[in-house]
Amino acid sequence: MDHGNMPPPSPSSMANHTEPHMMVMHMTFFWGKNTEVLFSGWPGTSSGMYALCLIVVFLLAVIAEWLAHSAILSGRGSTNCAPGIAQTAVYTLKTGLAYLVMLAVMSFNVGVFIVAIAGFSVGFFLFGSTAIKKPSNDDRKTAEPL
């Protein structure tokens, strides 16, 4: 048999799955608490740590939405350097948190995916939608009839 045209074996097929601390990396969505999210060995096989993982992912998504809709990012009427640096710092933090949520979702765990979407949804509802937000003075001026 000619092996010259065959692709090399994938790392997952070469892994020794007989070791008890080895976790299988999923490449499709799956249900279950036995997963790794963001860090090697976390949350592991403990139900309590999996619940903590879901809470952390949810909060990361909510905080990312809060930062995305914070007043410091709107930067209305400011042309100074200090507010620009503050905007950049908040934007960088928001982007970093959003990427952490994305990496958590890349664990392909359905629970992590659901809480990430729920976190972004709750964050948008609380900080970005008009359901809770009171109109600002600028919004009132444009809403008044001429």
N, C-alpha and C positions, 0 to 999 in steps of 0.2 A: 504494500500500500504506500503510495506516494504522499508524504507529509509536507511537501514543499509548498503546496497551495492552501494548506489548512491554517486558519487563524490560531494564534496562541490561546491556550486555555485561559478562561477568565479567572481572576483571583478568587472568586467565590467557589469555583469548582476545585481549586487547588488547596483551599483551606482545610485544615484538619478539624472536623466538627466533633471529634471525640473529647476535646478538652471541655471541662464544665464551664469555664468562664468565657468561652467563645460565643458570641451572639451572631446570628445570621443577619446579614444586611438585606433587607427586602427591597425589591425593585418594582413592586406593585403594591397597591393599597392593601392593608390588612387590619383586622381588628385584634386587639390584645394589649395587655399591659406589659408584656415582655418585649421591650424595645430599647433602643438607644436614641436619645435626643440631645443634640448639641455637643455633649461630652461623652467620652468613652466610659461605658459602664453606668451612665445615668439615664433614666431612673432605675435601670436594672429590672429585677423581678418582683420588687415589693409593691404592693397595691398602694400603700401610703405615699411612696415616692412617685409613683405614676400619677396619683391625684395631685401632688405638689407640682409635678411637671406640667400638668394641664393648667393649673392655676397660674404658673409662671408664664406660659405661652399666652394665655388669655390676657394677663396684665401687660405683657410686652406689647401686644396688639392694641390694647386700649390706650396705653401711654403713647404709642406711635401716632395714633389718631389725635390724641389731645395735643401733641406737639405740632402735628400737621395743621391744626386749626387754631393754634395759639395766636394771640394778638401780636406777639413779638415777630412772627413770621410775616404778618401782613405788611408791616413797616410803612404804614401810610404817613406821608408828609415828612419823613426823616431822610436827610441826606448826609448826616454825620458819619464818621468812621466807627465810633463806638456802637451805635445801633446796628450798623452793618456787620460788625464782628459778632455781636450777640445773635443776630439772625443766622449767620453762618454756623455758629456753634449749635444753635437749636436745630437747624436743618441737618447738620451732620449727625447729631444725636438721634433725630427722628429716622434718618436714613439707616443708621446702624441698627436701630431697634427693628425696623422693618426687615432688614436683611437677616437678623437673628430669627425672626418669625419665619421667614422664608426657609432658612436652613432647618428649622424645627419641622416644618411641613415636609421637607425632603426626607424625613425619616419614614414617610409613607404610612404612618400610623393614622388611621381614620379618626381616632379620638383627638389627636393633635390637630389634624386638619379642621375638624369641626370647631374646636375651641379657638383656633386662630381666626376663622371666619366670624365666629360669634364675637370675639374680642374687637375685631375691626368694625363689626356692625354696631355693637354697643358704644364703642368709642365715637363713631360717626354720629349715632343718634344723640349722644350726650353733648358732643362738642361741635358738630358740623351741620346738623339738620336744623330746620326752622321750628321743629316741634318744641324745643326747650329754649333755644336761644332767643333772647329779647332783642328786638331791632335796635341797632345803634342810631345815633343822631344822624349819620349819613344816610342810613336806610330810610329814616322818617322823612328826610328832606326830599328824597326821590319819590316817596309814596304819596306825598301831598298833591292834591289836584292843582292844576295851574289856574 
